[in-house]
């Protein structure tokens, strides 16, 4: 039996809709502090971990991607057949510069759950970066079949043709209007700079809730 109740799911989804993302993490760890479940139980619950990783990834910082990779890795045996788990793990690995691993998990995700469209988007991006443009284009077109007319997939196909580079590909918002207005169009390079700065310090901070 999982940790999340229907009431908890509804609350988390409301926080997500209202863009209070970090409150999702705080809410889940609040249950640990209140002794409703242990931290170990929380961090071994696939559904809960997917939410926590979702928040970390959307922080769009090196530290966020690092934490996402760590907590997702903790439930790999549960998540290896989940398209969502493979997608999020592959995204985290991409921003950590571990491209070959990211490609491996992106392929695994589309094989395990071919109906999950965003797995195809990630596969398209990372296979493009790994110099397999044929696979990249095929993945983008497969994703577009699942969500016809979707902005991210139409943009991905165009950018493969234009050969814009992975940094540009991964720096889009889902919303077309917001994406056209954004100024940060190279988030991958920014995260890489954060990663290098962190590595040069030669230390790992402990994250407390």
N, CA, C and O of each residue as an XYZ file, in Angstrom:
836
protein
N       0.839     -1.196      0.000
C       0.000      0.000      0.000
C       0.872      1.243      0.000
O       1.822      1.347      0.776
N       0.542      2.191     -0.880
C       1.334      3.402     -0.986
C       1.027      4.406      0.115
O       0.065      4.256      0.868
N       1.852      5.416      0.189
C       1.707      6.450      1.209
C       0.564      7.411      0.900
O      -0.162      7.826      1.803
N       0.404      7.765     -0.366
C      -0.548      8.812     -0.715
C      -1.997      8.333     -0.631
O      -2.352      7.282     -1.164
N      -2.811      9.116      0.039
C      -4.252      8.881      0.086
C      -4.916      9.740     -0.984
O      -4.274     10.612     -1.569
N      -6.190      9.496     -1.239
C      -6.916     10.322     -2.202
C      -6.918     11.786     -1.770
O      -6.808     12.688     -2.601
N      -7.042     12.010     -0.481
C      -7.029     13.383      0.040
C      -5.674     14.048     -0.204
O      -5.609     15.219     -0.578
N      -4.611     13.305      0.006
C      -3.271     13.845     -0.230
C      -3.057     14.139     -1.707
O      -2.484     15.169     -2.063
N      -3.514     13.242     -2.562
C      -3.360     13.460     -4.001
C      -4.087     14.723     -4.436
O      -3.554     15.514     -5.214
N      -5.292     14.913     -3.940
C      -6.075     16.094     -4.304
C      -5.363     17.366     -3.857
O      -5.342     18.358     -4.586
N      -4.786     17.338     -2.667
C      -4.080     18.508     -2.156
C      -2.831     18.797     -2.990
O      -2.552     19.949     -3.322
N      -2.093     17.757     -3.321
C      -0.884     17.922     -4.129
C      -1.225     18.464     -5.515
O      -0.548     19.358     -6.023
N      -2.265     17.923     -6.117
C      -2.673     18.388     -7.444
C      -3.112     19.844     -7.413
O      -2.867     20.588     -8.362
N      -3.756     20.252     -6.331
C      -4.158     21.651     -6.187
C      -2.931     22.552     -6.069
O      -2.881     23.618     -6.683
N      -1.954     22.133     -5.292
C      -0.714     22.900     -5.173
C      -0.027     23.023     -6.529
O       0.507     24.078     -6.871
N      -0.045     21.947     -7.287
C       0.562     21.961     -8.618
C      -0.172     22.933     -9.535
O       0.461     23.726    -10.233
N      -1.487     22.877     -9.539
C      -2.285     23.771    -10.377
C      -2.049     25.236    -10.028
O      -2.059     26.100    -10.904
N      -1.839     25.508     -8.747
C      -1.635     26.881     -8.288
C      -0.161     27.287     -8.309
O       0.200     28.382     -7.878
N       0.687     26.383     -8.819
C       2.123     26.643     -8.982
C       2.866     26.826     -7.665
O       3.884     27.517     -7.610
N       2.358     26.210     -6.611
C       3.077     26.200     -5.336
C       3.895     24.913     -5.261
O       3.680     24.072     -4.388
N       4.818     24.782     -6.175
C       5.494     23.500     -6.345
C       6.292     23.076     -5.123
O       6.187     21.930     -4.687
N       7.082     23.972     -4.567
C       7.923     23.527     -3.462
C       7.103     23.139     -2.241
O       7.558     22.371     -1.394
N       5.900     23.673     -2.160
C       5.040     23.280     -1.050
C       4.646     21.801     -1.134
O       4.280     21.192     -0.129
N       4.726     21.232     -2.341
C       4.451     19.798     -2.492
C       5.487     18.994     -1.710
O       5.138     18.066     -0.981
N       6.750     19.350     -1.863
C       7.817     18.660     -1.131
C       7.645     18.862      0.369
O       7.758     17.916      1.148
N       7.375     20.089      0.764
C       7.190     20.374      2.192
C       6.015     19.584      2.764
O       6.079     19.074      3.882
N       4.944     19.491      1.981
C       3.752     18.765      2.423
C       4.055     17.279      2.627
O       3.624     16.680      3.613
N       4.790     16.699      1.700
C       5.110     15.275      1.812
C       6.031     14.994      3.001
O       5.840     14.008      3.712
N       7.016     15.846      3.216
C       7.925     15.631      4.344
C       7.296     16.035      5.675
O       7.786     15.659      6.739
N       6.227     16.790      5.608
C       5.479     17.107      6.828
C       4.951     15.826      7.467
O       4.886     15.716      8.691
N       4.578     14.865      6.636
C       4.106     13.580      7.144
C       5.181     12.832      7.909
O       4.885     12.082      8.839
N       6.444     13.040      7.512
C       7.559     12.430      8.245
C       7.689     13.085      9.616
O       7.827     12.408     10.634
N       7.644     14.413      9.621
C       7.780     15.133     10.893
C       6.636     14.809     11.851
O       6.817     14.789     13.068
N       5.458     14.557     11.283
C       4.294     14.225     12.114
C       4.212     12.733     12.427
O       3.259     12.284     13.063
N       5.202     11.967     11.985
C       5.315     10.529     12.261
C       4.152      9.711     11.677
O       3.775      8.674     12.223
N       3.598     10.188     10.575
C       2.570      9.408      9.891
C       3.207      8.333      9.016
O       2.578      7.321      8.708
N       4.447      8.557      8.623
C       5.254      7.570      7.908
C       6.709      8.010      8.068
O       6.989      9.149      8.442
N       7.616      7.101      7.781
C       9.038      7.409      7.937
C       9.600      8.041      6.665
O       9.000      7.939      5.595
N      10.738      8.684      6.788
C      11.398      9.245      5.615
C      11.794      8.132      4.651
O      11.706      8.293      3.433
N      12.224      7.019      5.197
C      12.583      5.886      4.340
C      11.375      5.401      3.550
O      11.482      5.112      2.359
N      10.220      5.311      4.218
C       9.008      4.870      3.522
C       8.629      5.858      2.430
O       8.244      5.460      1.331
N       8.738      7.145      2.732
C       8.409      8.177      1.749
C       9.318      8.075      0.532
O       8.849      8.105     -0.605
N      10.609      7.956      0.773
C      11.581      7.985     -0.312
C      11.706      6.647     -1.029
O      12.507      6.504     -1.953
N      10.914      5.668     -0.602
C      10.820      4.391     -1.320
C       9.442      4.179     -1.930
O       9.138      3.094     -2.426
N       8.606      5.215     -1.893
C       7.266      5.153     -2.468
C       7.316      5.795     -3.857
O       7.557      6.996     -3.976
N       7.095      5.014     -4.888
C       7.272      5.494     -6.259
C       6.425      6.719     -6.555
O       6.929      7.698     -7.105
N       5.156      6.684     -6.203
C       4.272      7.806     -6.516
C       4.745      9.085     -5.834
O       4.775     10.149     -6.453
N       5.112      8.980     -4.567
C       5.593     10.149     -3.835
C       6.903     10.662     -4.423
O       7.091     11.869     -4.575
N       7.794      9.753     -4.748
C       9.088     10.142     -5.309
C       8.924     10.838     -6.655
O       9.644     11.793     -6.948
N       7.992     10.375     -7.470
C       7.758     11.029     -8.757
C       7.320     12.476     -8.563
O       7.712     13.351     -9.335
N       6.512     12.733     -7.543
C       6.108     14.111     -7.251
C       7.294     14.936     -6.762
O       7.484     16.073     -7.193
N       8.081     14.368     -5.872
C       9.239     15.097     -5.349
C      10.214     15.430     -6.480
O      10.707     16.554     -6.568
N      10.489     14.457     -7.340
C      11.392     14.686     -8.464
C      10.819     15.717     -9.433
O      11.559     16.530     -9.987
N       9.518     15.684     -9.634
C       8.844     16.667    -10.491
C       9.129     18.081     -9.998
O       9.423     18.976    -10.791
N       9.040     18.274     -8.692
C       9.322     19.591     -8.112
C      10.785     19.955     -8.312
O      11.095     21.055     -8.771
N      11.678     19.050     -7.974
C      13.105     19.340     -8.099
C      13.485     19.702     -9.529
O      14.241     20.647     -9.752
N      12.964     18.953    -10.498
C      13.280     19.220    -11.901
C      12.771     20.589    -12.318
O      13.438     21.302    -13.067
N      11.598     20.956    -11.839
C      11.036     22.251    -12.215
C      11.687     23.428    -11.504
O      11.415     24.579    -11.845
N      12.547     23.159    -10.518
C      13.354     24.239     -9.952
C      14.344     24.754    -10.989
O      14.774     25.906    -10.932
N      14.703     23.888    -11.940
C      15.620     24.226    -13.034
C      16.947     24.779    -12.506
O      17.435     25.810    -12.967
N      17.514     24.071    -11.534
C      18.827     24.399    -10.990
C      19.655     23.125    -10.945
O      19.114     22.020    -10.961
N      20.963     23.288    -10.887
C      21.819     22.106    -10.788
C      21.470     21.290     -9.553
O      21.359     20.065     -9.621
N      21.297     21.976     -8.417
C      20.991     21.271     -7.181
C      19.672     20.514     -7.288
O      19.541     19.406     -6.768
N      18.693     21.118     -7.966
C      17.414     20.448     -8.156
C      17.557     19.173     -8.967
O      16.992     18.139     -8.608
N      18.308     19.239    -10.060
C      18.509     18.045    -10.890
C      19.308     16.982    -10.139
O      19.049     15.788    -10.293
N      20.273     17.407     -9.329
C      21.059     16.449     -8.557
C      20.173     15.703     -7.564
O      20.264     14.483     -7.429
N      19.322     16.444     -6.878
C      18.433     15.817     -5.904
C      17.416     14.910     -6.594
O      17.082     13.839     -6.087
N      16.927     15.349     -7.755
C      15.973     14.526     -8.504
C      16.611     13.196     -8.888
O      15.996     12.140     -8.737
N      17.852     13.250     -9.389
C      18.538     12.018     -9.786
C      18.708     11.082     -8.604
O      18.507      9.874     -8.730
N      19.075     11.630     -7.466
C      19.315     10.792     -6.291
C      18.049     10.096     -5.812
O      18.052      8.895     -5.542
N      16.973     10.858     -5.709
C      15.755     10.268     -5.147
C      15.084      9.322     -6.139
O      14.456      8.344     -5.735
N      15.214      9.609     -7.439
C      14.667      8.700     -8.443
C      15.459      7.397     -8.493
O      14.883      6.320     -8.643
N      16.765      7.501     -8.368
C      17.606      6.297     -8.376
C      17.235      5.357     -7.236
O      17.385      4.140     -7.344
N      16.757      5.929     -6.160
C      16.399      5.145     -4.983
C      15.236      4.180     -5.249
O      15.091      3.170     -4.560
N      14.406      4.500     -6.258
C      13.243      3.651     -6.564
C      13.334      3.067     -7.973
O      12.313      2.793     -8.603
N      14.550      2.879     -8.458
C      14.716      2.414     -9.834
C      14.034      1.075    -10.088
O      13.414      0.893    -11.136
N      14.134      0.147     -9.161
C      13.521     -1.161     -9.382
C      12.012     -1.055     -9.541
O      11.411     -1.808    -10.307
N      11.400     -0.122     -8.820
C       9.956      0.096     -8.960
C       9.630      0.866    -10.234
O       8.588      0.645    -10.851
N      10.523      1.767    -10.624
C      10.214      2.694    -11.708
C      10.691      2.302    -13.080
O      10.334      2.958    -14.058
N      11.487      1.254    -13.193
C      12.121      0.942    -14.468
C      11.130      0.634    -15.585
O      11.474      0.756    -16.760
N       9.909      0.237    -15.242
C       8.887     -0.016    -16.258
C       7.890      1.133    -16.380
O       6.882      1.015    -17.077
N       8.171      2.230    -15.707
C       7.293      3.400    -15.739
C       7.826      4.434    -16.726
O       8.971      4.873    -16.618
N       6.995      4.817    -17.679
C       7.409      5.839    -18.626
C       7.715      7.155    -17.949
O       8.641      7.861    -18.348
N       6.946      7.495    -16.925
C       7.154      8.760    -16.210
C       8.481      8.726    -15.452
O       9.250      9.686    -15.495
N       8.744      7.616    -14.758
C      10.008      7.517    -14.022
C      11.190      7.621    -14.978
O      12.126      8.378    -14.722
N      11.158      6.873    -16.072
C      12.260      6.900    -17.036
C      12.444      8.292    -17.623
O      13.572      8.749    -17.808
N      11.344      8.962    -17.912
C      11.409     10.316    -18.463
C      12.096     11.263    -17.481
O      13.025     11.982    -17.850
N      11.641     11.259    -16.247
C      12.200     12.206    -15.274
C      13.656     11.878    -14.950
O      14.479     12.777    -14.777
N      13.963     10.598    -14.870
C      15.348     10.219    -14.591
C      16.248     10.622    -15.753
O      17.357     11.111    -15.537
N      15.788     10.424    -16.964
C      16.569     10.797    -18.138
C      16.783     12.305    -18.203
O      17.872     12.765    -18.546
N      15.753     13.073    -17.875
C      15.885     14.536    -17.863
C      16.926     14.966    -16.831
O      17.791     15.793    -17.121
N      16.841     14.403    -15.629
C      17.810     14.753    -14.583
C      19.232     14.419    -15.028
O      20.147     15.218    -14.834
N      19.418     13.244    -15.622
C      20.741     12.843    -16.096
C      21.248     13.776    -17.186
O      22.441     14.076    -17.243
N      20.355     14.234    -18.046
C      20.740     15.154    -19.110
C      21.352     16.418    -18.534
O      22.416     16.855    -18.971
N      20.686     17.000    -17.561
C      21.178     18.245    -16.980
C      22.408     18.033    -16.101
O      23.104     18.993    -15.770
N      22.677     16.808    -15.727
C      23.899     16.499    -14.986
C      25.048     16.150    -15.930
O      26.153     15.834    -15.486
N      24.776     16.209    -17.246
C      25.807     15.958    -18.235
C      26.088     14.494    -18.501
O      27.105     14.162    -19.109
N      25.212     13.618    -18.060
C      25.406     12.168    -18.226
C      24.553     11.692    -19.407
O      23.548     11.004    -19.233
N      24.977     12.074    -20.599
C      24.141     11.952    -21.791
C      23.901     10.514    -22.237
O      22.784     10.170    -22.623
N      24.920      9.677    -22.192
C      24.737      8.292    -22.626
C      23.748      7.558    -21.726
O      22.918      6.787    -22.207
N      23.837      7.797    -20.428
C      22.875      7.200    -19.507
C      21.481      7.759    -19.756
O      20.489      7.032    -19.713
N      21.421      9.055    -20.016
C      20.128      9.686    -20.288
C      19.470      9.051    -21.507
O      18.259      8.830    -21.520
N      20.267      8.761    -22.527
C      19.746      8.118    -23.731
C      19.244      6.713    -23.414
O      18.187      6.303    -23.895
N      19.990      5.988    -22.618
C      19.596      4.627    -22.232
C      18.222      4.619    -21.561
O      17.366      3.802    -21.899
N      18.017      5.527    -20.614
C      16.751      5.538    -19.887
C      15.614      6.116    -20.725
O      14.457      5.739    -20.542
N      15.933      7.020    -21.634
C      14.896      7.539    -22.525
C      14.377      6.421    -23.429
O      13.171      6.295    -23.641
N      15.284      5.621    -23.953
C      14.872      4.483    -24.783
C      14.073      3.479    -23.959
O      13.059      2.951    -24.418
N      14.534      3.226    -22.755
C      13.835      2.291    -21.872
C      12.412      2.758    -21.604
O      11.482      1.951    -21.585
N      12.244      4.052    -21.398
C      10.919      4.594    -21.107
C       9.948      4.453    -22.261
O       8.785      4.104    -22.058
N      10.418      4.725    -23.479
C       9.514      4.620    -24.626
C       9.186      3.167    -24.946
O       8.119      2.876    -25.486
N      10.089      2.263    -24.620
C       9.801      0.839    -24.813
C       8.800      0.339    -23.775
O       7.917     -0.460    -24.084
N       8.951      0.822    -22.535
C       8.072      0.376    -21.451
C       6.683      0.979    -21.553
O       5.687      0.320    -21.254
N       6.621      2.236    -21.978
C       5.343      2.957    -22.024
C       5.276      3.809    -23.282
O       5.432      5.028    -23.208
N       5.047      3.188    -24.440
C       5.059      3.919    -25.709
C       3.918      4.913    -25.873
O       3.930      5.711    -26.810
N       2.938      4.881    -24.982
C       1.822      5.818    -25.080
C       2.058      7.090    -24.269
O       1.226      7.997    -24.292
N       3.167      7.169    -23.561
C       3.496      8.373    -22.784
C       4.259      9.330    -23.696
O       5.426      9.080    -23.997
N       3.636     10.416    -24.141
C       4.241     11.246    -25.188
C       5.550     11.911    -24.805
O       6.445     12.042    -25.640
N       5.674     12.338    -23.533
C       6.851     13.129    -23.174
C       8.112     12.286    -23.122
O       9.221     12.820    -23.178
N       7.952     10.974    -23.016
C       9.109     10.097    -23.142
C       9.712     10.195    -24.536
O      10.931     10.144    -24.701
N       8.845     10.337    -25.541
C       9.323     10.479    -26.917
C      10.018     11.815    -27.122
O      10.985     11.903    -27.878
N       9.537     12.850    -26.459
C      10.179     14.160    -26.565
C      11.597     14.101    -26.000
O      12.541     14.599    -26.613
N      11.732     13.490    -24.831
C      13.060     13.364    -24.228
C      13.970     12.496    -25.085
O      15.146     12.815    -25.264
N      13.432     11.397    -25.616
C      14.244     10.538    -26.483
C      14.704     11.308    -27.711
O      15.851     11.171    -28.138
N      13.819     12.113    -28.279
C      14.180     12.900    -29.451
C      15.324     13.860    -29.134
O      16.277     13.980    -29.904
N      15.221     14.531    -28.010
C      16.245     15.516    -27.651
C      17.601     14.874    -27.379
O      18.628     15.335    -27.877
N      17.593     13.815    -26.593
C      18.876     13.242    -26.195
C      19.503     12.427    -27.326
O      20.729     12.392    -27.441
N      18.702     11.777    -28.157
C      19.278     11.047    -29.291
C      19.831     12.027    -30.325
O      20.828     11.737    -30.986
N      19.188     13.182    -30.463
C      19.736     14.240    -31.328
C      21.118     14.649    -30.825
O      22.065     14.756    -31.604
N      21.220     14.874    -29.524
C      22.502     15.293    -28.956
C      23.563     14.215    -29.138
O      24.743     14.523    -29.305
N      23.145     12.955    -29.107
C      24.084     11.842    -29.275
C      24.288     11.478    -30.741
O      24.749     10.383    -31.061
N      23.944     12.400    -31.616
C      24.249     12.328    -33.051
C      23.418     11.316    -33.830
O      23.824     10.884    -34.909
N      22.266     10.934    -33.302
C      21.383     10.038    -34.048
C      20.150     10.838    -34.467
O      19.099     10.751    -33.833
N      20.288     11.607    -35.528
C      19.199     12.486    -35.961
C      18.018     11.698    -36.507
O      16.876     12.152    -36.423
N      18.282     10.529    -37.061
C      17.183      9.701    -37.568
C      16.281      9.254    -36.421
O      15.058      9.347    -36.519
N      16.878      8.774    -35.341
C      16.100      8.376    -34.171
C      15.405      9.585    -33.562
O      14.257      9.496    -33.126
N      16.105     10.715    -33.532
C      15.536     11.932    -32.956
C      14.281     12.365    -33.702
O      13.270     12.701    -33.084
N      14.345     12.358    -35.016
C      13.193     12.778    -35.806
C      12.053     11.772    -35.693
O      10.890     12.161    -35.591
N      12.377     10.490    -35.710
C      11.340      9.459    -35.584
C      10.631      9.571    -34.240
O       9.411      9.424    -34.166
N      11.390      9.832    -33.180
C      10.800      9.969    -31.848
C       9.897     11.195    -31.774
O       8.812     11.136    -31.196
N      10.341     12.296    -32.354
C       9.534     13.515    -32.342
C       8.228     13.314    -33.109
O       7.171     13.773    -32.676
N       8.304     12.642    -34.224
C       7.092     12.404    -35.018
C       6.149     11.432    -34.316
O       4.929     11.562    -34.418
N       6.713     10.463    -33.608
C       5.866      9.532    -32.850
C       5.149     10.275    -31.729
O       3.965     10.041    -31.486
N       5.850     11.156    -31.054
C       5.222     11.944    -30.003
C       4.126     12.838    -30.539
O       3.082     13.001    -29.909
N       4.365     13.417    -31.705
C       3.364     14.294    -32.312
C       2.111     13.516    -32.695
O       1.010     14.064    -32.668
N       2.268     12.257    -33.046
C       1.099     11.415    -33.329
C       0.236     11.246    -32.084
O      -0.989     11.165    -32.174
N       0.883     11.193    -30.925
C       0.148     11.009    -29.667
C      -0.543     12.287    -29.221
O      -1.613     12.235    -28.614
N       0.062     13.437    -29.516
C      -0.538     14.732    -29.145
C      -0.498     15.648    -30.371
O       0.331     16.555    -30.439
N      -1.382     15.418    -31.331
C      -1.359     16.169    -32.587
C      -1.374     17.682    -32.368
O      -2.158     18.209    -31.579
N      -0.493     18.353    -33.085
C      -0.448     19.806    -33.028
C       0.288     20.376    -31.833
O       0.377     21.597    -31.698
N       0.820     19.531    -30.959
C       1.469     20.025    -29.738
C       2.663     20.915    -30.070
O       3.481     20.590    -30.931
N       2.742     22.035    -29.374
C       3.783     23.034    -29.631
C       5.189     22.480    -29.415
O       6.091     22.750    -30.208
N       5.380     21.710    -28.352
C       6.724     21.205    -28.066
C       7.221     20.267    -29.160
O       8.397     20.302    -29.525
N       6.335     19.436    -29.678
C       6.764     18.493    -30.707
C       6.956     19.174    -32.060
O       7.897     18.850    -32.785
N       6.085     20.103    -32.402
C       6.285     20.812    -33.673
C       7.571     21.632    -33.623
O       8.291     21.733    -34.616
N       7.854     22.215    -32.463
C       9.100     22.967    -32.294
C      10.305     22.039    -32.359
O      11.322     22.381    -32.961
N      10.193     20.871    -31.742
C      11.296     19.910    -31.749
C      11.637     19.480    -33.171
O      12.811     19.426    -33.537
N      10.628     19.175    -33.967
C      10.868     18.765    -35.353
C      11.564     19.879    -36.127
O      12.524     19.633    -36.857
N      11.070     21.106    -35.961
C      11.687     22.246    -36.651
C      13.137     22.443    -36.212
O      14.005     22.738    -37.034
N      13.393     22.278    -34.925
C      14.745     22.544    -34.437
C      15.724     21.423    -34.776
O      16.928     21.665    -34.860
N      15.230     20.208    -34.972
C      16.103     19.157    -35.504
C      16.523     19.536    -36.917
O      17.694     19.423    -37.281
N      15.561     19.985    -37.704
C      15.849     20.381    -39.086
C      16.810     21.560    -39.137
O      17.655     21.640    -40.028
N      16.681     22.474    -38.178
C      17.539     23.664    -38.141
C      18.863     23.404    -37.435
O      19.765     24.242    -37.473
N      18.984     22.242    -36.789
C      20.214     21.847    -36.101
C      20.644     22.901    -35.080
O      21.763     23.412    -35.126
N      19.732     23.213    -34.158
C      19.970     24.327    -33.230
C      20.812     23.942    -32.020
O      21.343     24.822    -31.342
N      20.948     22.658    -31.734
C      21.704     22.223    -30.563
C      20.806     21.900    -29.380
O      19.709     22.441    -29.247
N      21.291     21.008    -28.522
C      20.495     20.549    -27.387
C      20.159     21.671    -26.414
O      19.057     21.704    -25.865
N      21.096     22.591    -26.194
C      20.850     23.668    -25.230
C      19.594     24.447    -25.577
O      18.804     24.787    -24.697
N      19.414     24.726    -26.850
C      18.216     25.455    -27.270
C      16.979     24.569    -27.166
O      15.913     25.033    -26.763
N      17.117     23.308    -27.525
C      15.968     22.397    -27.530
C      15.338     22.230    -26.152
O      14.115     22.173    -26.025
N      16.171     22.154    -25.129
C      15.630     21.879    -23.795
C      15.219     23.143    -23.057
O      14.799     23.078    -21.901
N      15.335     24.293    -23.712
C      15.086     25.564    -23.027
C      13.757     26.188    -23.411
O      13.647     27.409    -23.524
N      12.752     25.356    -23.612
C      11.431     25.857    -23.991
C      10.430     25.691    -22.859
O      10.523     24.767    -22.053
N       9.469     26.610    -22.819
C       8.306     26.455    -21.948
C       7.240     25.659    -22.697
O       7.221     25.638    -23.928
N       6.365     25.012    -21.953
C       5.270     24.263    -22.565
C       4.304     25.201    -23.267
O       3.820     24.907    -24.360
N       4.025     26.340    -22.625
C       3.087     27.314    -23.176
C       3.763     28.114    -24.287
O       4.818     28.710    -24.070
N       3.162     28.129    -25.469
C       3.781     28.772    -26.621
C       3.986     30.267    -26.407
O       5.059     30.793    -26.706
N       2.978     30.952    -25.896
C       3.089     32.397    -25.707
C       4.189     32.737    -24.699
O       5.001     33.634    -24.929
N       4.203     32.013    -23.585
C       5.231     32.252    -22.567
C       6.617     31.931    -23.112
O       7.592     32.611    -22.792
N       6.697     30.892    -23.936
C       7.980     30.489    -24.493
C       8.549     31.571    -25.400
O       9.755     31.814    -25.403
N       7.687     32.213    -26.161
C       8.148     33.250    -27.082
C       8.649     34.486    -26.338
O       9.436     35.266    -26.872
N       8.183     34.654    -25.098
C       8.551     35.843    -24.327
C       9.745     35.613    -23.412
O      10.258     36.567    -22.827
N      10.198     34.380    -23.275
C      11.280     34.089    -22.323
C      12.608     34.626    -22.825
O      12.819     34.772    -24.028
N      13.492     34.914    -21.897
C      14.810     35.434    -22.246
C      15.915     34.408    -21.995
O      16.969     34.478    -22.626
N      15.692     33.460    -21.085
C      16.675     32.414    -20.797
C      16.497     31.291    -21.812
O      15.651     30.415    -21.635
N      17.295     31.319    -22.872
C      17.132     30.340    -23.940
C      18.291     29.338    -23.973
O      18.478     28.640    -24.970
N      19.052     29.268    -22.912
C      20.172     28.330    -22.869
C      20.335     27.793    -21.453
O      21.388     27.948    -20.834
N      19.274     27.155    -20.947
C      19.300     26.686    -19.562
C      20.327     25.585    -19.352
O      20.871     25.456    -18.256
N      20.606     24.782    -20.386
C      21.559     23.683    -20.231
C      22.954     24.220    -19.922
O      23.656     23.678    -19.069
N      23.351     25.280    -20.611
C      24.654     25.891    -20.353
C      24.697     26.499    -18.959
O      25.707     26.405    -18.261
N      23.597     27.123    -18.558
C      23.534     27.715    -17.217
C      23.694     26.631    -16.146
O      24.443     26.806    -15.185
N      22.981     25.508    -16.321
C      23.074     24.420    -15.346
C      24.481     23.828    -15.342
O      25.004     23.475    -14.284
N      25.093     23.717    -16.518
C      26.458     23.190    -16.599
C      27.429     24.082    -15.831
O      28.346     23.591    -15.173
N      27.220     25.394    -15.921
C      28.071     26.325    -15.177
C      27.871     26.152    -13.674
O      28.828     26.208    -12.902
N      26.619     25.942    -13.264
C      26.342     25.697    -11.846
C      27.017     24.404    -11.395
O      27.570     24.331    -10.298
N      26.963     23.385    -12.256
C      27.556     22.091    -11.924
C      29.070     22.212    -11.773
O      29.655     21.654    -10.845
N      29.698     22.940    -12.687
C      31.147     23.108    -12.624
C      31.550     23.885    -11.371
O      32.526     23.543    -10.704
N      30.795     24.924    -11.065
C      31.080     25.713     -9.867
C      30.961     24.850     -8.622
O      31.779     24.939     -7.707
N      29.929     24.012     -8.600
C      29.709     23.128     -7.453
C      30.844     22.109     -7.335
O      31.343     21.857     -6.238
N      31.245     21.530     -8.452
C      32.303     20.526     -8.428
C      33.642     21.123     -8.008
O      34.445     20.468     -7.343
N      33.869     22.358     -8.399
C      35.114     23.024     -8.032
C      35.206     23.274     -6.535
O      36.300     23.363     -5.977
N      34.058     23.386     -5.894
C      34.051     23.569     -4.446
C      34.413     22.279     -3.724
O      34.894     22.293     -2.591
N      34.168     21.148     -4.417
C      34.557     19.861     -3.862
C      33.798     19.448     -2.632
O      34.350     18.811     -1.735
N      32.509     19.813     -2.585
C      31.731     19.428     -1.415
C      30.301     19.162     -1.827
O      29.850     19.630     -2.872
N      29.591     18.414     -1.007
C      28.181     18.125     -1.214
C      27.414     18.536      0.023
O      27.690     18.057      1.123
N      26.455     19.418     -0.156
C      25.670     19.879      0.972
C      24.572     18.872      1.289
O      24.027     18.232      0.390
N      24.258     18.741      2.550
C      23.157     17.886      2.973
C      21.870     18.685      2.910
O      21.806     19.821      3.381
N      20.850     18.086      2.328
C      19.569     18.780      2.191
C      18.659     18.401      3.336
O      18.381     17.222      3.552
N      18.199     19.384      4.061
C      17.339     19.143      5.215
C      15.937     19.653      4.940
O      15.750     20.635      4.222
N      14.945     18.970      5.524
C      13.551     19.394      5.404
C      13.078     19.870      6.762
O      11.926     20.278      6.907
